[in-house]
Amino acid sequence: AKGCDLDLFLDLNDQVPSVSDGKKNKVKKLARAITASPRFINTLTIPSNRCPVVRFAHKATGIKCDLSVNNRKALHNSYLLRLYSSEPRVHKLVSIVRLWARTMGLAGSTSMAHLLTSYSITLIVLFFVMHRKPHIVPLVCDIEKFVKGTRSEVVDDWECITIPADAKLPPSENKDSEVELVKEFFAFCSGSIDWDLDALVMKDATKIPRSEISQNPIYIGCKAACLTVLDPFVLTHNVVGNVNEKTKLKFVAELKRAAEMTREWPSNIIKSDSAPWGLAALLVPSLEDTTNVQGKKAA
C-alpha cells in the first residue's frame, strides 16, 4: 500500500567470526554499504538497544525500507498477523481502524515518533477481536492447539510460533458483521479498557495492572510509558512505548467520540441529508483538529 514501509531483515550466521560482532556494529556496516550505493537515498541509522535498524529509500521506486539484522522475531510477528488477517472481517476491521487513526492524527509516518504505529494499532484491534464470544480467532497462546502445521520455536530466549504459509484458521461460529465489529471495537476500547491503569498482554489477550509490569520478573526491562501493550512474543517489548501523554489523551478522547458516533449503528448508519454518514462520518476529523490545521496554514 502507498506510504507503507518494507520491513527487511538480514539473517546472518553468528557462528562465523566475520559476522559475530554486535547488531549495532553490523547495522553501521550495512548503513555504510547502502549509503555508498547510488540506488538508495535518505539512509539513516537508528541505534536502538532492542533492534537497531537502517532506514533508507529505494531511489527508483520511492519505497521506504527498514533493514535489521537477525531479527527473526519480527518475521514470526509478520506470519502471525498474516494468519489473523486471513479472516476477512479482521482484515477489514484493521484497515478501517488504521485509516481512522491516521485521519484523526493518532498515527503517522515513521518520522512522527510520538504517534501510534500501524503495528501497534493492529495489535490493539486483535486484542479486541480475541475477546469476542464466540471466538473469531484463537488466542496467540492457543494457535498451536487450533492451527495445523504450527509449532513453537525459541528465538533469543523468547517462545515464538512458526506458522507455515498455508496455515488456516479454524472455522468460527461468530457471525458478527463488519458493521457490528466496528461499533463494538470502539465501545470496548472506550469502556472496557482503562488506558491509564491497564496493560494489554497480547499473548493471552488479558489485561493486567500496569503496576504489575515492574513487579513481575517476566516483564523486567519493559519500558514504562503512557500506554502499555505487550508484544505477542517478546513480553518485555511495549509496542506503544513511544506514545507521549498528548497522543494518549487524544487517543482516549477520539475512542470515546467514535464510540458515541457508532453507538446506534446500524440503525442510524444511513441518513437522507447531504452530511457525511456511516463510515464517512467516522473518518471526519474533530472540529478541534480542523481548527488547528487551519491555524497552522494561516500562520
Backbone torsions as a table, in degrees:
resi	resn	phi	psi	omega
1	ALA	NA	149.9	-177.7
2	LYS	-61.0	132.7	176.9
3	GLY	91.8	-6.9	-178.6
4	CYS	-83.4	153.0	175.0
5	ASP	-88.0	156.2	171.3
6	LEU	-103.7	113.1	-178.9
7	ASP	-90.6	121.7	-176.8
8	LEU	-124.3	151.3	169.7
9	PHE	-140.1	146.4	-179.4
10	LEU	-102.1	118.9	-176.8
11	ASP	-93.2	99.6	-177.7
12	LEU	-101.2	151.5	178.2
13	ASN	-87.2	105.1	-176.8
14	ASP	-69.5	-9.5	178.8
15	GLN	-78.0	-16.5	178.5
16	VAL	-82.9	123.7	-175.3
17	PRO	-52.7	-37.3	-174.7
18	SER	-68.9	-16.2	-179.0
19	VAL	-123.3	19.0	-173.8
20	SER	-90.5	0.6	179.1
21	ASP	-75.0	172.4	-172.8
22	GLY	-63.3	163.2	-177.7
23	LYS	-61.2	-37.8	-178.9
24	LYS	-62.7	-41.4	179.4
25	ASN	-67.0	-39.0	178.4
26	LYS	-62.6	-42.8	-178.8
27	VAL	-64.8	-38.9	178.2
28	LYS	-62.9	-41.2	178.6
29	LYS	-65.1	-40.8	177.9
30	LEU	-63.3	-40.4	-179.6
31	ALA	-61.9	-40.9	178.9
32	ARG	-63.6	-40.9	-179.7
33	ALA	-67.1	-40.6	-179.4
34	ILE	-68.9	-40.1	179.4
35	THR	-62.4	-34.3	-177.8
36	ALA	-73.8	-15.6	-178.2
37	SER	-88.0	133.5	178.6
38	PRO	-72.7	-7.8	-177.8
39	ARG	-80.1	-16.0	-174.2
40	PHE	-122.9	151.6	-179.7
41	ILE	-135.7	168.1	173.5
42	ASN	55.4	45.4	-179.6
43	THR	-73.8	131.9	-178.8
44	LEU	-140.5	130.6	176.4
45	THR	-96.5	128.1	177.7
46	ILE	-112.6	99.3	-171.7
47	PRO	-83.2	60.6	179.4
48	SER	-69.9	144.0	176.4
49	ASN	-68.3	-34.0	-177.6
50	ARG	-77.8	-46.7	-177.8
51	CYS	-155.7	89.8	177.9
52	PRO	-63.1	144.4	-172.6
53	VAL	-136.4	145.6	167.1
54	VAL	-103.2	122.2	178.9
55	ARG	-106.9	130.4	-179.1
56	PHE	-155.7	173.8	178.5
57	ALA	-127.9	144.2	175.4
58	HIS	-80.7	119.2	-170.1
59	LYS	-59.8	-43.6	-174.0
60	ALA	-69.2	-36.7	-175.1
61	THR	-105.9	-19.2	-176.6
62	GLY	80.6	3.1	-178.9
63	ILE	-67.8	128.6	178.7
64	LYS	-89.0	134.6	-174.8
65	CYS	-125.4	143.2	170.4
66	ASP	-117.1	119.7	-177.6
67	LEU	-115.3	123.6	176.7
68	SER	-119.6	174.8	-176.8
69	VAL	-120.5	130.1	175.9
70	ASN	52.1	39.7	-178.1
71	ASN	-100.4	64.0	-175.7
72	ARG	-67.7	-23.3	179.5
73	LYS	-63.1	-37.1	178.8
74	ALA	-64.9	-34.1	178.2
75	LEU	-65.4	-42.4	177.7
76	HIS	-64.6	-37.8	176.7
77	ASN	-61.7	-41.5	-179.6
78	SER	-63.8	-41.6	178.6
79	TYR	-64.9	-36.1	179.0
80	LEU	-64.9	-46.3	179.8
81	LEU	-65.6	-35.8	177.3
82	ARG	-63.4	-41.0	178.8
83	LEU	-62.3	-49.3	-178.5
84	TYR	-64.6	-36.7	-177.6
85	SER	-74.7	-7.4	175.4
86	SER	-70.7	-14.9	170.2
87	GLU	-81.4	113.0	-172.9
88	PRO	-54.2	-38.6	-179.1
89	ARG	-66.3	-36.8	178.0
90	VAL	-66.7	-44.7	179.5
91	HIS	-58.2	-45.3	-179.7
92	LYS	-67.1	-41.5	-179.2
93	LEU	-64.4	-43.6	177.5
94	VAL	-59.5	-45.0	-179.3
95	SER	-62.0	-42.3	-178.9
96	ILE	-66.1	-45.9	-177.1
97	VAL	-68.3	-38.3	177.3
98	ARG	-64.0	-40.9	177.3
99	LEU	-65.6	-42.5	176.6
100	TRP	-58.8	-46.4	-177.9
101	ALA	-63.2	-40.2	179.2
102	ARG	-68.5	-41.7	-180.0
103	THR	-63.4	-35.8	-179.3
104	MET	-83.0	1.1	179.4
105	GLY	77.3	21.4	-179.9
106	LEU	-93.7	-20.7	179.7
107	ALA	-133.3	151.2	-177.9
108	GLY	-161.4	-157.6	-178.4
109	SER	-71.9	167.2	-179.1
110	THR	-63.6	-17.5	178.9
111	SER	-76.6	-17.3	179.8
112	MET	-91.5	83.6	-168.0
113	ALA	-67.5	-19.5	-174.8
114	HIS	-92.5	-1.3	-176.3
115	LEU	-94.8	165.8	174.2
116	LEU	-67.2	147.1	176.3
117	THR	-97.1	164.0	176.7
118	SER	-59.2	-37.4	-179.8
119	TYR	-64.7	-46.0	-177.9
120	SER	-67.4	-37.1	176.5
121	ILE	-63.4	-42.4	178.9
122	THR	-60.0	-42.4	179.8
123	LEU	-65.5	-38.3	178.7
124	ILE	-64.0	-40.3	176.4
125	VAL	-63.4	-43.2	-179.8
126	LEU	-65.6	-35.6	176.3
127	PHE	-57.8	-45.3	177.2
128	PHE	-63.3	-47.4	-176.4
129	VAL	-59.4	-39.0	-178.4
130	MET	-70.8	-10.6	178.5
131	HIS	-92.3	-10.0	-177.4
132	ARG	-68.5	144.8	177.3
133	LYS	-124.5	129.0	-8.8
134	PRO	-60.8	161.9	-176.3
135	HIS	-62.7	140.2	171.7
136	ILE	-89.2	-43.2	177.1
137	VAL	-134.4	154.2	178.1
138	PRO	-73.6	158.0	173.6
139	LEU	-64.1	157.1	178.1
140	VAL	-57.9	-42.6	-177.4
141	CYS	-70.8	-11.1	-179.2
142	ASP	-107.4	2.5	-174.9
143	ILE	-61.0	-42.8	178.8
144	GLU	-57.4	-33.5	-177.6
145	LYS	-73.6	-33.5	-170.5
146	PHE	-111.2	-15.1	-176.8
147	VAL	-115.8	116.7	-177.0
148	LYS	-66.0	142.6	176.1
149	GLY	88.6	-6.9	179.6
150	THR	-86.2	154.6	178.3
151	ARG	-155.0	157.2	178.4
152	SER	-77.8	147.3	174.9
153	GLU	-145.4	129.1	179.3
154	VAL	-87.7	122.1	179.4
155	VAL	-125.3	117.6	-179.1
156	ASP	52.4	43.0	176.1
157	ASP	73.9	7.8	177.4
158	TRP	-113.5	138.2	179.5
159	GLU	-79.8	114.5	177.7
160	CYS	-110.8	179.5	179.1
161	ILE	-125.9	127.0	173.8
162	THR	-87.1	122.3	-175.8
163	ILE	-120.4	116.1	-179.3
164	PRO	-66.8	158.5	-177.0
165	ALA	-62.6	-29.0	-177.0
166	ASP	-96.1	13.1	-179.4
167	ALA	-63.3	142.8	-179.1
168	LYS	-126.9	138.8	176.1
169	LEU	-69.8	148.8	176.4
170	PRO	-68.7	152.8	177.4
171	PRO	-57.8	145.3	-179.2
172	SER	-113.9	140.5	176.0
173	GLU	-86.5	-4.8	-179.6
174	ASN	-73.0	128.9	-177.3
175	LYS	-113.0	15.9	179.0
176	ASP	-56.8	135.9	176.5
177	SER	-81.4	167.9	177.6
178	GLU	-60.9	-39.4	179.4
179	VAL	-63.0	-44.1	179.0
180	GLU	-63.0	-38.7	-178.5
181	LEU	-68.3	-39.6	176.6
182	VAL	-61.0	-47.9	-179.9
183	LYS	-59.7	-48.2	-176.1
184	GLU	-71.7	-28.2	176.7
185	PHE	-60.3	-49.5	-177.5
186	PHE	-70.3	-34.7	176.8
187	ALA	-64.7	-42.3	-179.0
188	PHE	-66.0	-48.9	-175.2
189	CYS	-70.9	-25.6	180.0
190	SER	-92.7	-20.3	-175.2
191	GLY	-117.2	-23.2	-175.0
192	SER	-107.2	-5.9	-180.0
193	ILE	-121.6	127.5	171.8
194	ASP	-95.0	100.6	-173.3
195	TRP	-68.4	-14.1	175.9
196	ASP	-82.7	-29.3	-171.6
197	LEU	-116.8	-24.2	-173.6
198	ASP	-93.1	146.5	168.7
199	ALA	-115.6	133.3	179.6
200	LEU	-95.2	123.4	179.0
201	VAL	-103.9	109.0	-172.7
202	MET	-69.9	-28.9	-174.0
203	LYS	-58.0	-40.8	179.3
204	ASP	-125.5	14.0	177.1
205	ALA	53.8	48.4	177.4
206	THR	-114.8	157.2	172.0
207	LYS	-103.9	133.5	174.8
208	ILE	-128.6	155.4	176.4
209	PRO	-62.2	138.0	178.7
210	ARG	-60.6	-25.9	179.0
211	SER	-64.3	-25.0	-179.3
212	GLU	-70.7	-22.9	-178.5
213	ILE	-58.4	-40.5	-177.5
214	SER	-82.8	-10.7	-175.9
215	GLN	-103.6	-26.5	-176.9
216	ASN	-91.3	123.6	-176.8
217	PRO	-57.3	-27.4	-176.8
218	ILE	-66.5	-20.7	-177.9
219	TYR	-104.2	11.3	-178.7
220	ILE	-58.1	129.5	-179.0
221	GLY	98.4	-7.4	179.1
222	CYS	-69.8	133.1	-176.4
223	LYS	-72.2	124.0	174.0
224	ALA	-75.3	134.1	-175.9
225	ALA	-155.0	-177.7	-178.2
226	CYS	-68.6	-32.1	176.4
227	LEU	-127.4	154.0	179.7
228	THR	-137.2	114.6	173.1
229	VAL	-134.3	116.0	-174.0
230	LEU	-89.7	135.4	179.7
231	ASP	-52.0	147.2	-179.4
232	PRO	-60.7	-28.6	-176.4
233	PHE	-113.9	-45.3	-177.5
234	VAL	-95.0	99.1	-171.2
235	LEU	-74.7	-3.1	175.2
236	THR	-101.3	4.5	-179.1
237	HIS	-103.5	109.6	175.3
238	ASN	-86.9	107.4	-172.3
239	VAL	-72.0	-12.6	176.2
240	VAL	-113.3	22.9	-178.6
241	GLY	-65.6	-15.6	-179.7
242	ASN	-85.2	-14.3	-173.6
243	VAL	-72.5	131.7	179.6
244	ASN	-93.0	176.7	-175.0
245	GLU	-63.2	-39.9	-178.9
246	LYS	-61.7	-45.2	179.4
247	THR	-66.5	-38.2	178.7
248	LYS	-61.0	-47.2	-178.8
249	LEU	-62.1	-40.7	178.9
250	LYS	-67.7	-39.9	178.4
251	PHE	-59.2	-47.9	179.9
252	VAL	-63.3	-42.5	-179.5
253	ALA	-65.3	-41.6	-179.4
254	GLU	-70.2	-33.7	174.8
255	LEU	-60.7	-43.8	-179.9
256	LYS	-66.4	-40.2	179.5
257	ARG	-64.6	-42.3	179.2
258	ALA	-67.4	-37.1	178.2
259	ALA	-62.6	-40.1	178.8
260	GLU	-66.6	-40.2	-178.4
261	MET	-67.3	-33.1	-175.2
262	THR	-99.8	3.6	-173.2
263	ARG	-57.1	-39.5	-176.8
264	GLU	-96.2	6.9	175.7
265	TRP	-61.4	145.7	-1.6
266	PRO	-90.3	4.2	-174.0
267	SER	-62.8	-33.1	-178.7
268	ASN	-110.4	22.9	-172.7
269	ILE	-75.4	-20.5	179.4
270	ILE	-117.9	129.0	178.1
271	LYS	-123.1	157.4	-175.7
272	SER	-89.9	-19.7	-177.9
273	ASP	-79.5	-179.9	-174.5
274	SER	-86.4	-4.0	-179.5
275	ALA	-69.5	152.2	177.4
276	PRO	-57.4	141.5	178.8
277	TRP	-139.2	165.9	178.9
278	GLY	61.0	-136.2	-177.7
279	LEU	-62.4	-35.9	179.7
280	ALA	-60.8	-41.0	178.7
281	ALA	-65.9	-37.2	179.7
282	LEU	-63.1	-28.7	-175.8
283	LEU	-95.6	11.3	175.2
284	VAL	-87.2	122.5	-179.9
285	PRO	-59.3	155.1	179.0
286	SER	-65.4	159.4	179.8
287	LEU	-59.0	-35.9	179.4
288	GLU	-62.3	-42.7	179.5
289	ASP	-65.1	-42.5	-179.6
290	THR	-62.6	-41.8	178.9
291	THR	-63.5	-41.3	179.3
292	ASN	-62.9	-42.2	-179.8
293	VAL	-64.5	-44.1	179.4
294	GLN	-63.7	-37.9	178.8
295	GLY	-63.9	-39.7	179.2
296	LYS	-66.2	-39.9	179.9
297	LYS	-65.6	-39.6	-179.6
298	ALA	-65.6	-37.0	179.3
299	ALA	-66.5	NA	NA
